[in-house]
Amino acid sequence: MSVGTTAAATALTTTVAREYVHKAAHSEVLLTGWRRVDQDRFVVTAQWPRDHSFYSTVAGRHDPLLVAESVRQAIPLLSHVGYDVPFGHRQIWDRFVYAVEPAALTVGDTPTDIELHISCTDITRRGRRLAGLTMEVGIVRDGELLGGAEASFTNQPPAVYERLRGRYADLDEARAHALPTPPPMTPQLAGRDRSRDVVLAAGNRLSHTQLRADLTHPVLFDHPVDHAPGMLLLEAARQAAHAAAFPRTALISGVAAEFFRYAELDAPCWIETQVVPHVWDPEGRLQVKVTARQGEHVVFSATTTAEIAVEEFMGFAPAHAPAMHLRRAS
């Protein structure tokens, strides 16, 4: 077979340009393509590696936060290619919800190909520019629905963003005044293997810890930002739920999060954790409410649903509660 015939017969794939998903490192881009179904419906493709330097495989399953990161990357991608948002505009989260079936996260012999079936609703504009929208997402693997997500965000041009951020709009200044990173809690408490990946500080109470914003972290701070990024706060919620479940092993199968204010780098951000009462059930689910406070303000809150192995759950008095509701994209 000639080289020309081989090239013609082989379907070539690559990731989307890193600029479209607001990543500096090519290796952190999960999205591989997109197509428009109609005016406000899209299919975005992604590939999850068999293991990842941060979103690591545990017990033969993909990290559920790959769902969140895939949707996060779809937000700027569709803003740019679907709604003509110029580069330099900022997409600011208001609400982020996802739920995933743990059994569907099994790692195979090759990287996992994913489709995000996305319907965009609640679209608002300021003149001709996009001001915000909600993405309803169905996450499909091998033709089967493995989970869903919903993300609401606003889109701000640079001038508006600078007004909103005030003195924090100066990136160099914001980072120069960032607090020193406090020592991490024990990695096993946070469901982590390495201290550098722990985003909660050591302390006397697991239910009240300080957020660790390590500006040198190559994944959570892939590129310089002037505040704690949303994925850092979602990771804090995940690790707080792991600490609440310890010594039982947890898999975070769902998160419902709201973002109220920017989490600044120059002041302590406290992560408060509370196990929601009466939500243990026979299948081993635990719900944990996580709140991030800075000064007098709540900047972020999330309710996490943690799956606990049934054999580890035995011995606890269960109380049935319904699973987290998620409106699923059509």
N, C-alpha and C positions, 0 to 999 in steps of 0.2 A: 504493500500500500504506500502511495506517495505521501510526502509530507503535506502537500497541498490538500489531498483528500482527507487526511487526518484532521487538519485544521478545520475544514469545512464541516466535518461530521461531528466535531466535538463542541458541546455547548460550554462556552466560557462564562465563568461567573467571577464577580469581584464584590467588594463592599462599595457602598455609596461614598462619595467624597466626604472626608472627615469634616470639612467646613459645614456641610449640610446638617450634621448632628452635633455641632459645637464641641468637637473633640480635637485635641492636639495630637494625640498618638493614633496612628493608623491601627495599631493592634487593639485599641479599645472600641473600634467601630463594629457593631453587631449587625447593622442593617445591610442587606445585599441588593435591594431594589424596591421599586414601587410601581404601581399602575393605578390609573384612575378608572373607577367603575362607572360613576356618573359625577354630576357636579360636586357633590359633597360626600362621596363614598370612595374609599381607596382600599387597595390591598398592598401592604408593605411586607416584604420578606426579610427574614433575619436568619442568622445561623449562630447557634450557641456552641462554643467549643466543648470538647469532652471534659476539659478542666480549664479553670481560669485562675489567674494569679490572685484575684481578690474574691470573685464570686465562685468559690471553690465547690467542687463536687464532694458530697458527703453521703456515705453509705450507698453509693451508686446512683444518687439522684442529683439533678441539676439544682443549683441554688435558686430558690423561688424569686430572689431579687433580680434575676435575669429578666423576669417578666417586667418588673418595674423599669429597669434600665432600657429594655427594648422599647417600651412605650415612651420613656423619656426621650429617647433618640428620635422617635417618630414625631414628637411635638415640633422641634425646629425643622425637621425634614419637610413635613407637610406644610408648615408655615411658609417655607421658602418656595417649594416647588408647586404647592397646591393653591396658595393664596398670595403669591407674589410679594411676600415680606422681604425687604432688603436685608442683606447682611448688616450686622451692627444693631438691629432691633433685638430687644430682650423679651423672652417668653417667661412670664412670671406665674408660677403655680398658685391656684386658689384651693383646689381640691384634687386628691388623687386616691383612687380606690382600686384594689385588685384582689382577686381570689383565684386560686389555682388548685386543681386536683393533684394531690401529691403523687398518686400512682402514675400520672402522666409525665412526671419529671424524670423517669428512668433514663439513665445514660446508655446509649447504644454503642455499637462498634465504630460508628463514624459520628462526626458532629451532627447536631440536631437542627434540622431545617424547620423554621416556624413561619407561619403566615399570621399577620395582624389584619383582621378585617375591621376597618375603621369607618364609622359613620360620624360626620361632623355636624353638630347641632348647636343651637343657641349662638349662632354666628352674629357678632356685632361689628360695626365698622364706624370709623370716624372719618367722614368724607369717603375717600376711596381706599383708605388703608384698613387692614384688619386690626380690630381692637381686642378681640377675644373670641373664644369658642370653647365648646366641650367636645371631646373625643370619646365616643363609645366604642370599645374594642372587644372583639372576640378573638381569642388566641387559639390557633388551630395547628395541630401537629398530625401529619399523616392523615388528613381529612377528618380528624376527630377534635372536638372542642376540648381543650385542656384547661381553659380558664377565661376570665374576662377582666376588663379594666374600664375605668372611667376617669378622665382627666379634664379638669377645667383650668383654663389659664387666660391671662390677658397678654397682649402684645404691646410693647412700648417702644417708640423710637428713641434714639439716643438723647435728644433734648429733654423729653419728658422723663426718661429714666434719671437723668442727672438732677432734675428738679426734685424727683421723689427721694433720691438718695442724699441730697444735700452734701454735707462735708464728706460723706462716705463715697461719693462719686469718684473721688480721686483714688484710683486703684492702689497706687504706690503708698499713699498715706494710710489707707485702710489696712494694708498688709503690714506696714511698718509699725503700726500700733496694736497689732494682734497680740493677745496674751500668750505667754509661754505655755507650751502644752504640758498639762499635769501628767503625772505617772498614770499608766493604765491599770484598770482592774485586772485580776487574773484572767488570762484568755479563756480558760475553760468556763468560767462564769458567764462570759459573753458569747459563748458558742463559737469561739475562734481558736485557731492553732498558734497564731503569732501575735506577740504584743503590739507590733506596729499596726495591726489591723483592728485593734480595739479602740472604739471611739468613746468609751465611757471611762471616767477617771476612777482610780481607787478611792475608797472612802469607808466610813464606818457603817453606812447604810446603803444597801443595794437599791432601796426604793427612792433614794435621793442622791444623784451623782452629777458630776460636772461633765458637760460635753467636751470631748477632745477634738479640736480642729487642728490637725497636723497638716500644715500647709505644704509639707514635703511629700505627702502621700501621693504616689504616682497615679492612683485610680480616682480616689475621691477628690483630689485636687489635680486633675489632669492638666488644667491650665489655670492661670491666676484669676481669682474672683475676689470681689470686695465684701463677701458675706459667706456664711456657712451655706453650702449648696443643699438643695432639696434631698439629693441622694444621701448626703451625710446624715440628715435628720431621719430619713427612713431607716438607715442602717442603725442609728441610735435606738429607734423604736424596736427594731428586730433584736438588738443585743440586750435591751432592757427586758424584753419578753423572755429571752433565753435565761437571763439571770433570775427572773421571777419563777421560772419552771425548774431551775437547777435544784437537785442533781438529776432530775429527769431530762431526757433528751427531747428537744422540741424542734419542730419544723414549722416555720411561719407560713401558713397557707393563705392568709388573707390580711390585708391592711386597709383601713379606712382613715385617711389622713386629711387634715385641713391646715392650710398655711395662712397665718394671720399677719405676721410682720416679718421683716428680715431678721435673721439671727446674726448679730454683729460679731466681729472678731475681737473687739477691744474690751469686752465685758464678759463675765462668767455667764454661761447658759446652763441652767440647771434642768436635769432630766428627772422627772418625778414619775414613779411607776406605781400603779395600783391594780391588783388582780380584781377583775370584775366579779362580784359575788354571784353565786348560784349559776355559774355557767360551765362547770365541769359536767361532762356527759359521758355515757358509757363508751363512746368511741374515742375518748381521750382528748377532748378539745378544751383549751383554756383560753379565755379572753383576758387581755391585759390592756389597760388604759395608760397611755404614755403622754405626758405633757412636758413641753419645753418652755421654761420661763426665763426671761431676761429682765432684770429689774422688776418693775411692777407689772410687766406685760407677759401674757401668754403669746408665744410666737408660733407655736405649732402644737397640734394634738393628734393622736392617732389611737385607734383601737385595733390591736393585733389579735388575730386568731392563730393560736399555736396548736398543732397536732402533736399529741403525746402518744408514744407507743402504748397499746392497750395493756401489755404485760407490765409496763412500768406504772400504769395508772392504777392497777389493782391495789387495794388497801386504802384508797381514798374514797370518801363518801361522795358519789356522783349526784349531781342535780342537773336534769336535762334542760337544755336551752337551745333555741333554734340557731342554726348556723347564720353567719353574717349574710344579709341580703345584698345582692348585687344586681343591678339592672344590666342585662346583657344586650350587647349590640346585635341587631338583626343581621 
